[in-house]
Amino acid sequence: MNDIADTSPIFSPYKLRDLELPNRVVVSPMCQYSAEEGTPNDWHLVHLGSRAVGGAGLIIAEMSGVSPIGRITPGCTGMYVDAHVEGWRRITDFVHKRSDAKIGIQLGHAGRKASTKPLWQGQNQPLDSGNWKIIAASAEAYGEGNQVPQAMDQSMIDEVVAQFGKAAERVVEAGFDMIEIHGAHGYLISGFMSPISNKRNDDYGGDLPNRMRFPLQVVDSIRAALPDGMPLGVRISATDGVEGGNTDDDAVKTSRMFKDHGVDYITASAGGIAGWSMIPRPEPLGYVPFARRIKHEASIATMAVGNINTVEEVEGILRQGDADLVALARGHLRDSYWSLHATQELGMRDGGWPDQYVAVPRQDSLWRKDRNAAGESA
């Protein structure tokens, strides 16, 4: 094994609270729109299980709604009834038994982006039929053609906060190792955080501390439901990318607030606050500066995301101290064994391939070798 492989930060362990990850590669949560009444099925088992076998240190299951109306689409997974626990437990058991990976789940509420079609049928477009009533910080539609949500009153805020806490209890019961809260891309929590979508004039609107009141109540509700040693992260839009919206200056401030409430890391994404404000797909490493700034200015661990693809890119992020963990989405869709292939690229002898995939010499070759040896000795 060469020196580079010996010291590669990609395959160094990393600890969040009591959870030790075997390496720094994360499978980013990716919505599959394939659940049945919120329950994951064989598709999710294969999708998540294959990437765990593929060598990633942490798998994060897709954003799962904390209530039926909190799902993005009818096919989104959930954690809002006890029946969901069994479906998820099947997946967490497989990951823990068949790989060294750890597995988390992303909890969220779609807010004004709920009741829409699966990605391949029309992203963020309302359903042709069967739409449900949606809620948000303010009665402002996500985009042209989207429903106008009901602005949440105090009783609705309290109910959703409690739903996040109850979902966290189910996460623990289902055997997950950690939770990430989806606070990005214009979904409910992000909708409260941004002045673009939050037009309230009560204690939940106005300046940044007020806009953070609901997100921090959600964090407190989840943290209270988790064992002390179980990590909790938050994905944020580090910038709304539009005039008058949140900026990376605000991202540093919100990250500090999250840290003060028991959050262990921040995933720094961007955009998605409104249908007319979609930030284009980032250039490779385009969001890394957000992770770097939050890590060093808010003094909290960060996870880099955003069009990160190659071993060189991942290694560079970690060596330069831009982030502590690196999450790949499309990279893992293209290659579920991205991490194991990375060990080969780095020249590592023991790449961690499953026993079932390790090549062995052909038996007839061994037979010929034995015959030749016997002839020589004779």
Helices and strands as residue ranges (DSSP letters): H 3-7, G 9-11, E 14-16, E 19-21, E 25-27, H 42-53, E 58-65, G 68-70, H 83-98, E 102-108, G 111-113, H 119-122, E 135-136, E 150-151, H 154-173, E 178-183, H 188-193, H 208-211, H 213-225, E 232-237, H 248-260, E 265-269, H 288-297, E 301-304, H 311-319, E 325-328, H 330-334, H 338-345, G 355-357, H 363-377
